[in-house]
Amino acid sequence: MQTPRFWDALTPRAQEALRRAGAPVLIRPGAFLTREHTRAAQVFVLRSGAVKVWVDRDGETAILDVLGPGDLVGELEAVDGGVRHANAEALTRVEALVLPAARFRGVLEAEPGSVWAVAAVLAERLRDANELRVAHFPDDPERRLAGRLLRLAARFGSPVKRERPDGVTEEGVLVQIPVTQQDLGRWAGMGRRKVAQILAAEPVRGCVTVARSAIAVRSADALHRLAGDDPP
């Protein structure tokens, strides 16, 4: 089940309170919203674009998530006052509302029920992290990769139709953000070569194409089966 985005889980009154409390900001591709190990106390509510959340461990990059419209950046530090746990880097041009953590908390306290929108964000991210852990024991790279691709399709996908040479129309999803095979591997806990092997093998061969600036999913059902889910 897809959890509603933070913004969509708010009441119209809470949304308006955040608009008044925050300032609109435009962020260019490659710029950082947050940097790991710093104490900047700002919260971002994403309105458009894609943001890659990642950490550096001894020179190796591990991707934690790819966030999009309606998502939050910086909510953990707003809750506990700790240092930034990860880098948040704009993959595309990003539009967001930015506000100090204290002001963000003030809006949540003033608007009944809005704190549950943050709780839903934290619960969904914990559930996703647990799903990745389960797919590591026993090691199941196919399941992990399928889960990442389905997550991207749900967050950023646009429906497309393609007519095959035999006249049959296929319905698929196009994800137009620059996530490479190497990025997918860093997100799913494997190397780029393993990602390429999985995409070239049954049952997803021909169902997913990962290009430099877009991912085409021609059969979400194949990914659901690989992830161990029942297709919707």
Phi, psi and chi 1 to 4 in degrees:
 res  aa     phi    psi   chi1   chi2   chi3   chi4
   1 MET       -  132.5  179.4  179.7   65.6      -
   2 GLN   -82.3  121.4 -176.0   70.3   13.4      -
   3 THR   -76.0  135.8  -57.6      -      -      -
   4 PRO   -58.3  145.5  -22.1   31.8      -      -
   5 ARG   -65.0  158.1  -53.1  -66.2  179.2   83.0
   6 PHE   -51.1  -49.9  165.7   76.2      -      -
   7 TRP   -61.3  -42.2 -173.4 -100.6      -      -
   8 ASP   -70.4  -22.8  -64.4  -26.6      -      -
   9 ALA   -81.9   -9.8      -      -      -      -
  10 LEU   -83.9  154.2  -65.5  171.2      -      -
  11 THR   -74.1  157.3   63.9      -      -      -
  12 PRO   -54.6  -35.4  -27.4   35.9      -      -
  13 ARG   -66.2  -41.8  175.3  173.5  161.6  171.3
  14 ALA   -67.7  -38.5      -      -      -      -
  15 GLN   -59.6  -44.3  -69.0  176.0   -9.7      -
  16 GLU   -66.2  -36.6 -178.4   57.6   29.4      -
  17 ALA   -63.7  -38.6      -      -      -      -
  18 LEU   -69.1  -38.4  -82.4  176.3      -      -
  19 ARG   -59.9  -41.9  -72.4 -168.1 -169.9   98.7
  20 ARG   -70.0  -35.5  -67.8 -164.0  -55.8  -92.3
  21 ALA   -81.0  -24.3      -      -      -      -
  22 GLY  -100.6  173.4      -      -      -      -
  23 ALA  -122.7  134.3      -      -      -      -
  24 PRO   -69.7  142.7   23.6  -31.3      -      -
  25 VAL  -142.2  144.4   62.5      -      -      -
  26 LEU  -109.1  133.7  -65.1  177.0      -      -
  27 ILE  -125.2  125.9  -56.0  160.2      -      -
  28 ARG   -78.6  156.7   60.8  176.6  175.1   77.8
  29 PRO   -57.1  134.8  -24.3   33.8      -      -
  30 GLY    91.1  -12.5      -      -      -      -
  31 ALA   -80.8  155.4      -      -      -      -
  32 PHE  -100.8  132.5  -75.4   77.3      -      -
  33 LEU   -82.2  -40.5  -71.0   74.0      -      -
  34 THR  -140.1  156.6   68.4      -      -      -
  35 ARG  -125.3  139.3  -72.9 -171.6 -179.2  -87.7
  36 GLU   -56.9  140.6 -165.7  175.8    1.9      -
  37 HIS    73.8    7.0  -52.7  -49.9      -      -
  38 THR   -95.6  171.3   64.7      -      -      -
  39 ARG  -117.5   18.1  -79.4 -167.3  175.1  -85.7
  40 ALA   -58.8  130.9      -      -      -      -
  41 ALA  -107.4   68.6      -      -      -      -
  42 GLN  -124.6  149.0  -68.1  178.2  -46.6      -
  43 VAL  -119.0  137.4  177.8      -      -      -
  44 PHE  -114.5  132.4  -63.9   82.5      -      -
  45 VAL  -107.4  113.4 -177.4      -      -      -
  46 LEU   -75.2  133.3  -55.2 -176.7      -      -
  47 ARG  -108.3  -31.0  -54.7  -59.6  -70.9  135.4
  48 SER  -157.2  161.8   69.0      -      -      -
  49 GLY    92.6 -175.5      -      -      -      -
  50 ALA  -132.1  140.0      -      -      -      -
  51 VAL  -127.5  128.0  170.9      -      -      -
  52 LYS   -94.1  127.1  176.1  172.9   65.6  175.2
  53 VAL  -105.1  121.6 -177.9      -      -      -
  54 TRP  -148.5  161.8   59.6  -82.9      -      -
  55 VAL  -128.0  155.3  -64.0      -      -      -
  56 ASP  -107.4  125.1 -175.7  -57.6      -      -
  57 ARG  -128.0  101.8  -68.7  -63.1  177.9  -95.6
  58 ASP    55.4   42.5  -61.6  -36.0      -      -
  59 GLY    85.2   -5.7      -      -      -      -
  60 GLU  -101.9  138.9  -66.1  -68.1  -29.5      -
  61 THR   -94.3  132.2  -63.9      -      -      -
  62 ALA  -122.1  122.5      -      -      -      -
  63 ILE   -88.6  129.0  -65.3  176.9      -      -
  64 LEU   -94.5  -33.4  -55.1 -178.8      -      -
  65 ASP  -169.6  165.1 -148.9  -19.1      -      -
  66 VAL  -127.9  115.7  179.6      -      -      -
  67 LEU  -104.0  155.0  -55.7  177.5      -      -
  68 GLY  -140.6 -162.6      -      -      -      -
  69 PRO   -53.9  132.9  -27.1   36.2      -      -
  70 GLY    91.1   -9.6      -      -      -      -
  71 ASP   -87.5  165.8  -76.3  -34.3      -      -
  72 LEU  -109.4  144.9  -90.6  177.8      -      -
  73 VAL  -127.2  127.1  174.7      -      -      -
  74 GLY    96.1    9.9      -      -      -      -
  75 GLU   -69.4  -31.9   75.7  -73.9  -15.5      -
  76 LEU   -62.7  -46.6  -76.2  179.8      -      -
  77 GLU   -67.7  -31.2  -64.6   78.8   17.1      -
  78 ALA   -66.5  -31.8      -      -      -      -
  79 VAL   -78.8  -46.5  169.6      -      -      -
  80 ASP  -108.2   -6.6   65.1   12.5      -      -
  81 GLY    72.5   12.6      -      -      -      -
  82 GLY   -83.1 -177.8      -      -      -      -
  83 VAL   -75.4  160.9  -60.7      -      -      -
  84 ARG   -60.5  132.8  -61.9  -68.8 -166.6 -168.8
  85 HIS   -91.5  -10.0   76.3  -70.8      -      -
  86 ALA  -160.1  165.2      -      -      -      -
  87 ASN   -87.3  142.6  -57.7  -69.1      -      -
  88 ALA  -122.6  113.0      -      -      -      -
  89 GLU  -119.4  132.3  177.8 -174.8   -5.0      -
  90 ALA   -70.0  122.3      -      -      -      -
  91 LEU   -82.0  -32.2  -80.2  171.8      -      -
  92 THR  -131.9 -179.3   65.1      -      -      -
  93 ARG   -62.5  130.3 -179.1  178.6 -178.0  -89.3
  94 VAL  -120.9  134.2  169.8      -      -      -
  95 GLU  -109.1  134.4  -63.0 -179.4   13.9      -
  96 ALA  -150.2  162.2      -      -      -      -
  97 LEU   -97.9  133.5  -74.1  174.9      -      -
  98 VAL  -122.6  139.1   59.1      -      -      -
  99 LEU  -153.1  151.7   59.9  162.5      -      -
 100 PRO   -60.4  149.0  -21.6   32.8      -      -
 101 ALA   -57.6  -40.8      -      -      -      -
 102 ALA   -62.5  -39.9      -      -      -      -
 103 ARG   -69.0  -37.5 -166.6  179.0  -58.9  168.4
 104 PHE   -60.2  -47.2  177.6   74.0      -      -
 105 ARG   -62.3  -36.2  -68.9 -166.3  -61.2  -91.1
 106 GLY   -62.5  -40.4      -      -      -      -
 107 VAL   -63.6  -43.5  171.2      -      -      -
 108 LEU   -63.1  -40.0  -63.1 -176.3      -      -
 109 GLU   -69.3  -31.7  -68.4  166.8   -0.3      -
 110 ALA   -82.5  -21.4      -      -      -      -
 111 GLU  -109.1  104.5  -63.0  -61.2  -32.4      -
 112 PRO   -54.5  132.7  -23.4   33.3      -      -
 113 GLY    87.0  -16.0      -      -      -      -
 114 SER   -69.0  -24.5   59.3      -      -      -
 115 VAL   -62.9  -25.4   68.5      -      -      -
 116 TRP   -70.9  -22.9  -71.7  106.9      -      -
 117 ALA   -66.1  -39.2      -      -      -      -
 118 VAL   -68.1  -41.8  177.4      -      -      -
 119 ALA   -59.5  -38.0      -      -      -      -
 120 ALA   -65.7  -38.1      -      -      -      -
 121 VAL   -61.0  -49.5  170.4      -      -      -
 122 LEU   -64.1  -39.4  -61.4  176.1      -      -
 123 ALA   -65.9  -41.9      -      -      -      -
 124 GLU   -64.2  -39.4 -165.7  -88.1  -18.8      -
 125 ARG   -70.4  -35.6  -67.8 -179.4 -175.5  171.8
 126 LEU   -66.0  -41.8  176.7   59.8      -      -
 127 ARG   -62.4  -41.4 -174.7  178.9  -63.5  110.8
 128 ASP   -65.8  -42.3 -178.4   63.7      -      -
 129 ALA   -62.6  -39.6      -      -      -      -
 130 ASN   -66.2  -37.1  -73.8  -20.8      -      -
 131 GLU   -62.1  -40.7  173.6   62.6   23.4      -
 132 LEU   -64.3  -40.6  -85.5 -178.3      -      -
 133 ARG   -61.6  -44.8  -68.9 -169.9 -174.7   98.8
 134 VAL   -60.7  -38.6  168.9      -      -      -
 135 ALA   -73.3   -8.7      -      -      -      -
 136 HIS   -88.6  -18.1  -86.6  -74.7      -      -
 137 PHE  -133.3  101.6  -57.8  100.9      -      -
 138 PRO   -71.3  162.8   28.7  -35.1      -      -
 139 ASP   -60.6  123.2 -171.9   45.2      -      -
 140 ASP  -137.7   75.3 -168.4  -12.3      -      -
 141 PRO   -62.6  -33.1   22.1  -33.0      -      -
 142 GLU   -61.6  -43.6  -70.8   82.1    4.6      -
 143 ARG   -64.5  -41.1  179.1  177.3  174.3 -179.1
 144 ARG   -65.1  -44.8  -63.0 -161.5  -55.0  -86.6
 145 LEU   -65.4  -43.7  179.0   60.6      -      -
 146 ALA   -60.3  -39.5      -      -      -      -
 147 GLY   -63.3  -39.6      -      -      -      -
 148 ARG   -66.8  -42.9  -57.6  -54.6   85.9 -171.7
 149 LEU   -65.2  -40.6  -72.0  166.1      -      -
 150 LEU   -65.9  -34.3  -73.3  169.1      -      -
 151 ARG   -65.1  -43.5 -165.1  171.3 -179.7   85.7
 152 LEU   -64.2  -41.9  -72.3  175.3      -      -
 153 ALA   -63.3  -40.3      -      -      -      -
 154 ALA   -68.4  -36.4      -      -      -      -
 155 ARG   -84.4  -37.2  -78.0 -176.7  168.4  170.5
 156 PHE  -124.6   -2.9  -57.3  101.3      -      -
 157 GLY   -73.1  142.8      -      -      -      -
 158 SER  -118.4  132.6  -60.3      -      -      -
 159 PRO   -66.2  138.3   20.1  -28.6      -      -
 160 VAL  -135.7  157.3  -66.1      -      -      -
 161 LYS  -124.1  143.9  -66.9 -176.7  178.4 -179.0
 162 ARG  -137.7  131.8 -178.1  177.0   73.4   99.2
 163 GLU   -94.9  123.3 -174.2  171.0  -24.1      -
 164 ARG   -76.6  163.0  -63.5 -171.5  -27.1 -153.6
 165 PRO   -56.7  -26.6  -27.2   36.0      -      -
 166 ASP   -85.1    5.4   59.6    5.3      -      -
 167 GLY    91.7   -6.5      -      -      -      -
 168 VAL   -79.3  133.2  174.9      -      -      -
 169 THR   -91.7  124.7  -60.4      -      -      -
 170 GLU  -103.6  139.0  -66.5 -178.9  -29.3      -
 171 GLU  -105.6  132.0  -63.8 -175.5   -2.9      -
 172 GLY  -141.2 -164.7      -      -      -      -
 173 VAL  -134.9  136.4  172.5      -      -      -
 174 LEU  -114.1  125.5 -176.5   64.7      -      -
 175 VAL  -107.9  106.7  178.0      -      -      -
 176 GLN   -99.6   67.8  -68.7 -175.6  -68.6      -
 177 ILE  -137.5  151.6   59.0  173.0      -      -
 178 PRO   -81.8   76.5   29.9  -35.3      -      -
 179 VAL  -111.0  116.2  174.5      -      -      -
 180 THR   -89.5  173.2   65.0      -      -      -
 181 GLN   -61.4  -36.4  -70.8 -171.3    6.3      -
 182 GLN   -64.7  -41.0 -175.7  176.1   53.0      -
 183 ASP   -61.3  -44.1  -70.8  -27.9      -      -
 184 LEU   -59.7  -40.7  -72.3  169.7      -      -
 185 GLY   -64.5  -42.1      -      -      -      -
 186 ARG   -65.4  -26.8  -72.7  169.5  169.0  168.9
 187 TRP   -83.1  -35.2 -166.6    7.8      -      -
 188 ALA   -99.6    0.9      -      -      -      -
 189 GLY    78.2   48.0      -      -      -      -
 190 MET  -157.9  171.6   67.0 -170.9   75.9      -
 191 GLY   -83.5  164.6      -      -      -      -
 192 ARG   -61.1  -36.9 -173.4 -159.3   63.6   77.5
 193 ARG   -62.3  -39.0 -177.7  173.9  -62.1  179.3
 194 LYS   -66.4  -38.9 -176.4   62.6  177.2  177.5
 195 VAL   -59.0  -46.7  171.8      -      -      -
 196 ALA   -61.6  -39.8      -      -      -      -
 197 GLN   -62.9  -43.2  -70.7  174.8  -12.2      -
 198 ILE   -65.2  -42.7  -66.2  171.8      -      -
 199 LEU   -68.8  -24.1  -65.1  178.9      -      -
 200 ALA   -90.9   -5.7      -      -      -      -
 201 ALA  -105.8  163.6      -      -      -      -
 202 GLU   -67.4  147.0  -63.6  -67.8  -12.8      -
 203 PRO   -98.3   10.8   35.7  -35.1      -      -
 204 VAL  -103.8    2.4  -65.1      -      -      -
 205 ARG   -55.3  125.5  179.5 -172.4  -59.5  149.6
 206 GLY    81.2   -6.7      -      -      -      -
 207 CYS   -90.9  -21.2  -63.2      -      -      -
 208 VAL  -137.7  132.8  178.9      -      -      -
 209 THR  -123.4  125.7  -59.9      -      -      -
 210 VAL  -108.8  108.2  179.8      -      -      -
 211 ALA  -105.0 -175.9      -      -      -      -
 212 ARG   -65.4  -37.2 -178.1  177.1  -63.7  -85.3
 213 SER  -124.1    7.8   59.4      -      -      -
 214 ALA  -159.9  154.9      -      -      -      -
 215 ILE  -123.5  125.7  -62.7  173.0      -      -
 216 ALA  -105.1  120.8      -      -      -      -
 217 VAL  -107.9  108.3  178.5      -      -      -
 218 ARG   -88.9  -20.9  -62.7 -178.7 -178.6   86.9
 219 SER  -144.8   98.9  173.2      -      -      -
 220 ALA   -67.3  -29.5      -      -      -      -
 221 ASP   -59.5  -39.8  -71.9   -7.1      -      -
 222 ALA   -63.1  -38.9      -      -      -      -
 223 LEU   -68.8  -38.6  -71.1  177.7      -      -
 224 HIS   -61.8  -42.2  -80.6  -69.4      -      -
 225 ARG   -64.5  -40.1  -72.9 -168.9  -69.8  -89.7
 226 LEU   -66.5  -33.1 -160.4   64.2      -      -
 227 ALA   -80.2   -6.2      -      -      -      -
 228 GLY    82.1   18.3      -      -      -      -
 229 ASP  -101.0  165.3  -57.3  -31.1      -      -
 230 ASP   -88.7  125.6  -68.0  -34.2      -      -
 231 PRO   -55.2  140.7  -23.1   34.0      -      -
 232 PRO   -66.8      -   23.7  -31.7      -      -
